[in-house]
């Protein structure tokens, strides 16, 4: 049975006592290798952490094997490698100190050529391979410190980088019979008889021999110009061939760039961040005395509420926190009284030290309504992407409306819709089985400025660990270890693949009410189904994520092309431009992209050398004809 996951598995590559390696295709039809840890092994203590730690260690090691996607929180954890990573799955299982057996291939076996006998004078040395251990250990200990929230691998066993890997052997020359030297040639000018001579028999006399020395005509000496021309032509041809070889080597080498070092958090945040939205609600109403209905002030009172959200459909549908956009009656009345009190302080009618007392005395004696006493206050909703500014109701703020809210006991989630199309989408991982101890990342808006009305809000992320399961009202959820700020409620909790594992909410069981409670993605998927809204990536997401795949895979020219194709009015453009600049910088540093200009120059040099050789050859031919 093939494992579950976002890939279409084609065939089995190999297996081990703890998992298997598969060949697969992703949603774009690209080949990947997927290593899957068996669910039963993952349930054993220590194995899930060891699997994630080894993957992270191999990815962070210089010259290691970076992966494409991974899901360490799945029932059967898996990691996917691109084709440039080679036999990464085999390395992973061997690094886990288990035996790996490649799957048998079809077709007749190919016999290996005979191995030559080693020279008796030099002993043959082949170091024995490290013996892998099989079986499922009870636990994995000794994990080093984590990197960006991800556990590192245990210390590798044995003298080699991966347990079970053979060391390279030494090659020796093969002895053989010496080649006999050729017979000596007869001396120049010796007279050789056509008939064999008999020993002690004198050689026959030359009837034409004369006692005096003959005058020997001198040989015609050729001019060395032809020889020099030939040598020069040969040198030029050799140089031209060397230049062509250099062009070929340069052009082939420029396509292979080293993938950039990165953390799981960087890649996950880069995938999900374009869909994160800063949400601000402006509430306007009138405070009235509960018994008489008399307004406390003739002018309306306005207050703002701020939180995070994320887009789930390209047409503008987004999830956010329910009580943020539609607060409870007592919360709304309290916010309105504080807003009124600050106005009275500015007008000199109230001392700032008496603000809390002013609110407390009137909280249960007033009501908040609209223009009419029986009407609701006016609620306006706005969203901003990337870097946001407080109290902005014009562009770049995008107006929106509340579509539906779920009561706090049912998840405290609101579905809103912004008035903009083709927005970047966050992908829900509804099938995620989040267990205690899983490593995830929180993503929400935060600020360090004091005045919320004028503050700037930016995307903040933090690695977190799942502490355990719990409940958010009547909905089952879980709690994480950390919070990125009070405005992060409604933000995302994402896995290492950048997919949404849940939405952040106030943890009402904690004294500070930090945003550490999480409503799982499975609940969110059910809410979307009830509202008739689907969660699907759009064309902008496909192009942008293809650019990220190319960048983190070291294919910088492809990355630049994909990032350039992101529309200028898309919220994803800002992050795309940032990674485009990173790709261009790495391309320049590693020499990729300069190959075209170098190739043109070398081809021109090659052509010039060939033309020069042809001219010299014609001169040589012309000189011979003149003799």
N, C-alpha and C positions, 0 to 999 in steps of 0.2 A: 504493500500500500504506500502510495506517495504521500509525503507530508503536506500539511496545509501551508499556505503562504501566498504572497502576491505574484508568484512566478508560475510559469508553465514548465513543468519538469519533463525533460525529454528522455533521459536514460540515467542509470546508476553508474557512477564513476568508481566507487569503492566503498569499503565499510570497515568498521572497527567495533570492538565490544561496546562502545558507548554511543555510536552514531554513524551516519552515512554521509557520503559526498555525492551530490547530484549535478548533472548538467541541466541547465534550464534557460528559458528565455524570459526577459522582462516584458513589460507592457508595450515597449517600443520595438520589440523584436530583437533586442541585443542579447548576446550570449553572456551568461554568468555561470559561475560555479557556486553552489550553495552547500555549506556544511551544516548539518542538522544534528543537534544533540537529542537523543531519544528522550521521550517524555518521562519514562520510568527512571532513567538515569538523572534527569534534571530534578526529579522530586527527591533524590537522595541528598543528604546534607553536604554542602560544599561544592557540588558539581556545577550548578548554574553559575555560581560566582567564579569558579575556576575557568569555565568556558568563556565568560565575558572578560575575565582578566587576561587570559591568553590572547584573545582577539585584540584587545586594546594594546597589549605589550608588543605584539607583532606589528601593529599599525604604527606605533610610536617609535619603534626601533629604526635608526637610520638604515636606509636600504631595505626596509621591511616590506610588509604586504598590507597596504591600506585597503579597506573594504568599501563596498558600494552602499549597502544597507544592512541593517541587523535588527533583530527583535529578541532581546535577551529576556523579556518578560513573558513571552509566549509559553504555552504548555511544553512545546518542544522548541527550545531556543534555536535560532538559526542566524547565519551570517552569509552574505552574498559577496563574492569577489568578481571583479571584472576580468576580462581575458588577459589583460596585461600583467595580472598578478601571478600567472602560471599555476603550478600545483599548490595553491595556497591552502586548499582544504586538507590535503595530505599533510602539509607542514603543521597545520593546526592540530590535527589528531595526534601526530607524533610529538608535538610539543606538550600535549596532555599526558604523554608517557604511556600511550596505549598502542597496540599493534594495529597497523593499517594494511588492508589487503585490497589492491586494485581489482576492479571488476574484470572478469575474463572478456577478451575481445574475440570477435568472430573471425573466421578465416583460418587457413592452414598456418601452422607455426613456421616462422622463418628461422632457418638454422644460422647460428653465429659462425663467423669464420674461425678456422683453427687458431688457437693461441700459440705463438712461437715459443720454443723452448728458451728459457733464460740462460744467459751465459753462466757457465760453471764458476767463473771467477767472481761473479757478483751475486750474492744471494737475493732471492726474490722476496719482497716484503709486502704483505697486504694486511693492514690493520683490521682486526675483527670488528664488525659492527656492534654498536651498543645494543644490548638486549632490551627490548621494550617490555614493559610489564602490562599485563592485561587484567581485566576485572574492574569492578567499581569500588573505589575506596570509600571509607565512611565519611571522610571530610578532607578538605584541602586547607592546609595551614601555611602560615608564613607568607601571606600575600603582602607585598610592599605597599607603600602609600599610594592612594588613588590619584589619578590625573583627571582633572575636571569632573570629578564626581564618579568616574568609572573605575572599577577595581582593576589593579594591575595583575599581571600573570604571576604565578609562583615562579621561584627561581628555577631556570632550566637545569635538568639533570644531566650529568656526564660532561665529557670534554667538548662536545660539539654543540652547535646552536640549538639543535632539536634532538631530544632523546630518540634513539633508534636510527639516526642518520649516520651513514658510513662516512668515514674520513676519506679524503682522496688518496689513491694509491700512487706509488712511485713507479715510473716507467724506466725500463732498462733497455740498452741496445741488444739485438739478437746476434749471437756469434755465427760465423760462417767460414767457408773455405776462402783462403786468400786468392785473389785473381792473379794468374801467372803473368809475368812481364812479357811483352811481345818480343819476338826475335829481333836482333839488331839488324838494321838495314845495311846493305853492302856499302862500302866507302864510295864516295863520289869519284867518278872517273875510272873505276875498276872495270876491267874487261871480263865479262861473264860468258862462259862457253855455253853453247846450246846443248852440248853433250856432256854426260858425266865423265869426269876424268878418273883414271885409274891411279891408285896411290903409287908414288915413286915414278910416275910417268911424267916427263917434262911437258910443259904446255906447248902447243904448236906455235911456230913462229908466225909473226905477222908479215906477210909478203909485202905489204905497203909501208911498213915501218921504215923510217929514214934515220940515219945516225944523227943528223942535225935536228934541232928543235923546230917544229913547224910554227909559222906565224898564225896565231889564233885570232879571228876577227872579233872585235869587241861587240858586246851586246848593246842593242839600242836601249837607252835609258828613257823611260817614260817620265813625263813631267809629273811631279807630285800634286799638281792642282786637282786632278780628278779624284785622287785618293782623299785629299782634304775636303773636297766638296762632298764626297760620299759620307765621310765621317761627320761633317757638319749636318748633313741632311738626317743621318741616323740619330744624332743627338737631339735635333729638333723634334723628330718623330717620338723619341722616348720621352722628351719633356711634355709633348702634347698628350701622350698617353697617360703620363703621370698626372697631368692637370685634369684629364677626364676622370681618372680614378678618384682624385680628390673631390671633384664635383659630385661624383656618385656617392662617395662616403659621406660628404657633408650633407647631401640632400636626404640620404636615408637616416643619418643620425639626428637631423633636426626634428624628425617626427617623434622622437622618443624623449620626452621630458620627464623629470622626476616629479611625482606628485607632491604637492606642498604638504608640510607637516600641519596637522590640524587636530583638534579635539572633537570628541563626540558632540559636545555642547555646541561648538561653532557650527558644525554641519547641520545639526538639528534645528538650531535657531535660524540659520540662513534659509532653511526650507520653509519654516512656519511663520517667520516674522512678517512677511508682506501682508498676511491676512489679519494680523492683530490690529485692532482699531481702538482709539481713545474715544470713550463715550461720555458725553456731558449732557445733562438734563437741566433745563431752565423751567422752574415752576413759578407761576405768577398767580396770586390770589389775594383775598381779603381776610384779615383776622377780625372776628366779631365776638362780642361778648355772648357767651352761651345762653344766658337767661333773657337778655333783652334784644339780642340780634344787632346791637349797635356796633358799627366798625370801630376798632381801636384807633384807626387812622384813615383819613379819607382816601389817601393814595394807596394803590395796591402794593403788596409786599412781594419781593422776588428773591429766590434763593436758588443755588446751583448744587447739583450732585454729580460726582465724577466716579468713573470706574473704567474697566477694560472690557473688551469683547473681541470676537473673532468671526470673520465671514465664513459661512458654510455653503453659500451658493453664489455664483458669479453675478446673479441679478441683484444682489444687495442684501439678501437675508443673512442675519448674523445672530449669534447667541451672545447674551450678556447677563448680568446679575439682575434678578427680578426686583428685589427691594431697592436697588439703585435707581432704576428708572420709574418704579411705581412704589414709593415708600409707604409704609403703614401710616394710618391717620395720626397717631401720636408722634411719630417721627417727623412727619411733614409739618405738624403744628409746632414742634420744638424748633425745627430749622427756620421756620418763618418768624418765630419770636426772637431768635438770636439775630436774624437779619434786621428785624425792626429795632432791636436794642442797639445794634451797631450804628444804625442810622441816627437814632436819638443821641448817641454819644457824639457823633460828628456834628450834630446840630447844637450840642451843649445842653441838652435837656436831661441827660443821664450820665452819671459818673461811671467810668469803665469798671471800677471795683464793684459796682452794684449790678453788673450785667447778669450774672448767674442767678442772683436773687430775683431780678426782674422776670426772668424766664420761669423760674420755679413757681412764683406766685400766680402766674397767669396760665400755666400749662393746662390745668384741668378746668379753667374757667372760660376758655375760648374755643372757637371752632375756626377752621380754615375752609373757605369756599371760593366760588367764582364771583362773577359780577353780581349774580343773584344769589341769595342765601341758600337756595336749593340746588345750585350748580356746583360742578367740580372745578377746582383750580385749573388754569391752563398749563399744559405740559408740552414743551417743545424739546425735541431731541436732535442732537448733532453728533457727527463722528469725524475724527481726523486720523490720518495715517502717518506713519513714520514719526517725526517730531511734531508734537501738538502744543498748542498754546491755550491757556485757560480763558474762559469767558469769551470765546470767539463764536459768533453766529453767522458770519459771512464767509466767503471763500478764503481759505481752503477747506473750511468746515463744510461737511455734506449733511443736509437735512435728512431726517429720517422719521419713522413713525413706529409706535409699538404695535406689533401684530398680535402677540399673545403672551400672557404671563402664566406661570405655574406657581401655585401657592408655595410658601416656604416649606411646608411639610411635604410637598411633592417634588422638591428639588431646588426651589428658589431660582428659577431660570426664566429669562424672558427672550422671546424671539422678536427681533426688530428688523426693519427693512430700510436701507439707505437708498436715496434717490440717485443711484449711479449704477451703470452696467459695467460688465467685464472687470469686476473686482477680483483680486487674488483670493483663493479659497484655501482654507485649512482642511486637511483630510482627517476624518474621524477614523480611529482604529477601534471600531465597535467590538471586534473579536478579541481585544486585548484581555488577557487574564492576569491582572495586576496582583502580585503576591507581596507579602511582607518582605522587606529587604530589597525590593526592586529599585533600580536606579532610574530616575526620570529627571525632567527639567521643568521648572515653572517659568512662565513667560507672561509679563504684564507691564502696565505703564507705571512709572514712578517719577518722583521729583525730589530734589533736595532743597527747594526754595520754600519759604514760609508762607507767602501770600498765595493761596490757591487760585485767586482770580487772575493774577498776572504771571503765574509760574509757567515754566516750560516743562513738558512731560515727554519722557523718552522711554523707549523699550528697554526693559530690564529682564535679565534671566538669571537663574541660579540652579545649580544641581541640587537635587533633593533625593531623599530615600523614603520609601513607603514604610511608615511605622506600623500599620496594621489596618484592619477593616473597622468600619463603624457605620454610622448612619447620619444622613442629613435629612432630618425630619423622618418621614416614612420611607425614604429612599436609602438603599444600601450604598455606602461609599467607603472612603478610606481617608487617612490623614497622612500628610507629608511633614518633613522635618523643618522646613524653613519657609519664609515669606519674603517677597520682594518689595512689599510696601502696601499701604492702606488702599491705594487705588488699583491694586492688581485683582480685586474680586471681579469675576467675570472673565478673567484671563485664562490662558491655556496651561495644562500640564501635558507635556509632550514626551514621546519616547525617543530613542536614539535615531529613529528614521524620520523625525519631524512630524509624526502623526499625533493627533490629539488623543490622549488617554483619558482626559476628563476636564472639567471646568472648575475653577477656584471659587470658593465661597468662604464666608466668615465661619470660623469654628466657634460656635457658641458655648462649647464646653471648656474653652480656654479662657483664662482671666482677661487677657488682652484682646480676645476676639480676632486673632490674627487670621489671615486668609490662607489657612492650611487644610481646610476641609475640601474634599474633591468629590464631585458628582461624576461617576464614570461615564465613558463615551457610549457604552451600551444604552444607558438611560437617555442620553442626548439623541441617539439615533431613533429611539422610540418616540421622543417628542417631535422630531422632524416628520416621522411617518404620520403621527396624529395631525400635524399641521399641513400635510400634503406637500412638504418641501423635501427635495432630494439633495444629497451631498455628493457633488461631482466636480472634478477639476475642469477648468476651462482652458482655452487655447493659450492664454497668457501664462498659466501655471505650467503647462507642458513645455513651452519654450524656455521659461525662466529656469525650471528645474533641469532641463537638458543642459543649460549653461552651467549650472552648479555641478552636474555630473562630469562635464568636460573639465571644469576647473579643478575639482578635487581629484580627477584622474590624470592631471598633467597635460591635457590637450588644450593648450591655451588659445590657439587660433580658433578652434571650434567654440570655445567658451566665449570669446569676444564676439563672434558672429551671432550666437544665441542672445547674448545680453544686448547687443545693438538692436535686435529685432523686437525687444520688449517695447510696447507703445509708450510714448513720452508722457501720456496722461494717466498711465497706470501707477498705482501706489507701489508696485514692485520695481519701478524704474530706478528709484533712488538706491536701493540695495543692489540692483543689477549693475548700476554704474560703479558702485564701490568695488564689486567683485570683478568688473571689467578692468578697472585700473590695476587691481591686484594681478590679474592675468597678464596684462600688458607689461607690468613691472617684472614679473617672473619670466615672461617670454624674452625680455631684453637681457635679463641677467643670465639666463641659461642659453642664450644664443639662438633660440627658436624664433623663426620669422625673419631673420637676416639671411637665410639661406637663398632666397630668391635673388637678392642683389649680388651675393657672392657667386651664385651660379651663373648669372649673366656675365660678370667680369671674367670668370674662368672660361666660359664658353667662347667669349671673344678672344681670349688669349690662345685657346686651343685652335680656333680658326686661323688666327694670324700665324701660328707655328706651322700649320699644315700648308698655308699659302707660301710661306717662306721655303719650306721643304720642296714644294713643287717647282718654285723658281730656280732653286739651286740644282734640282734634277735636270731641268731643261738646259741650264748652262752647261752641265756636264755632258749631256748628249750632244750639244752643239760643238763643243771642243773636240769630241771624238770624231765627229764628221769632218772637221777641218784638217785632220791629220792626213 
